[in-house]
Amino acid sequence: MPKKGNLVQAMDISFNMVSICFLVFITSSFIFLPLTIFSGGLSDISVATLFDWGVLLYLGIFCSGIAFWLYNRALSNENISSEYIAIYSLLNPIIGVIMGVLLHGDLIPIRKIIGICLILGAIIIVNRSTYPNAEIEEIQKE
């Protein structure tokens, strides 16, 4: 019997998650590249320095590539509920803000603090309403 809420298992479909993620990136690139070209978004490329390209490479490899690879590995793990993975993926913007403060010395404006509190509050509310105490004990036994 498939786990409650796991649509892929319920439909008995087996896909390679890395392939799906790759196809999503390729499709979105083809969709957004013309929009970027026509909106003039490529005009700043000529003034990009070597440091700028290094930052883009870092963001592409670590913040996108490895993060999505780990996300897909977690999705393919049968011991982790896809609902938890989706909920905790909401922590990405919070981690980004914290890393900006720690590594770059960014200041956190009040709007970001409010946003962080709203995201954390939503995660707490969803976790409490998704698995009441009786269900948590049942899940821990499995």
N, C-alpha and C positions, 0 to 999 in steps of 0.2 A: 504494500500500500504506500503510495507516495506521501511525502510530508505535506501537511496542510500548508497551502499557500505557494507551493513550488510548482509553478505553471509548466515549466519544461519537463519535470518528472511526471506530472499528471498527464501530459499529452504524449509521453513516451517518445520524445524527440531527442536525438543526440546530435549536438553540434559542438564543434570545437570553438570554445569561447574566444580564443585568440584570433581565429579566422573571422568570426563575427565582428570583433572589435576592429580588425584591420579593414574589413569591408565598410564599416561605419565611417572610419577616418577617410577612406578613399572617396566614398560617396559625398561626405560633407565637404571635402576639398573641391570636388568638381562643382558642387552647388555654390560654395562661397567664394571661390576664386574669381569668377566673373563679376560678382558683386564688389569684391575688393578692387579689381582692376578699374571698373567703371566709376567707383566712388573716389578714386584717386588715392587709395590706401597704399599703393606701391611707390608713391613719389618720395617717401622718406628712406627707401632702401639705399639710395645713392649716398646718403650721408652717414650710414651705419659704419661704425668703427669695428676693428677686430674684436675689441672687448664686447661690443654689442652682439656680434655673431657668436662669441663664446657663451654669452648669457643665453642666447636663443638655443644654442646647442645643449647647454645644461638643462634648460627648461624642457626641451624636447625629449632628452634621454631620461632624466631623473624624474621630473615632475609629471611627465605624461607617460613615457614608455614604461618605465619600471612600475609606476603607480598603477597603470592599467593592467600590466602583467600580474601584479600582486592581487589586484581586484578580481581578475579572471580566475586566478588560482583559488582564491577564497570562494568564488561562486561554484567552482567545480568540486569543492570539498563537501562531501555529504554530511559532515558533522556540524557545519555552520549553516544556519537558516539564511535564506536569501533576504528575508525581511530585515534581519540584523545587519547584513552587509549594506543594504540600501540605506538604512537609518544611519549607520556610522559613516557612510560616505559623505554625509552632510557635514562632517567634521573638517573636510578639506579646506573650506575657506577660513575656518578658525585657525587651523595649523598654518595656513599661508600668512595670516596676519601676525601670528606669534613669531614665525620665522623672519618676517620683515622687521619686527621689533628687535629680535635677538641678533640677526646678521647684518641688518642695514641701519639700525637705530631709528626706524620709523616711529612716529608718534601715533598713538591710537586716539582718534577723535571720538567724541561721545556717541556719534552715530554708529561707529563700528562696535563700540562697547555694548550698545543697545542691541545691535544685530547679533553679536556673540551670545548675549544673554537669551535672546529669542530662540536662536538655534539650539542652544543647550537645553532650554526649557522645553522645546518641542521634542527633543530626543528623549528627555526624561518622561514626558507625558506619554509619548508613543510606547516607550518600553513598559511603562506601568499598565497601560490599557491593553497592550497586545498580549501580555502574559501575566494574568493575575497570579497571586501567590500559589494557588493550588496547581496551576498549569506549570509554573516554574519548577516545582518539586517533581512533577511528572517528567518534564524535559530533562532534568538533571539525572534521573534514574536511567534514561536511555543511553 
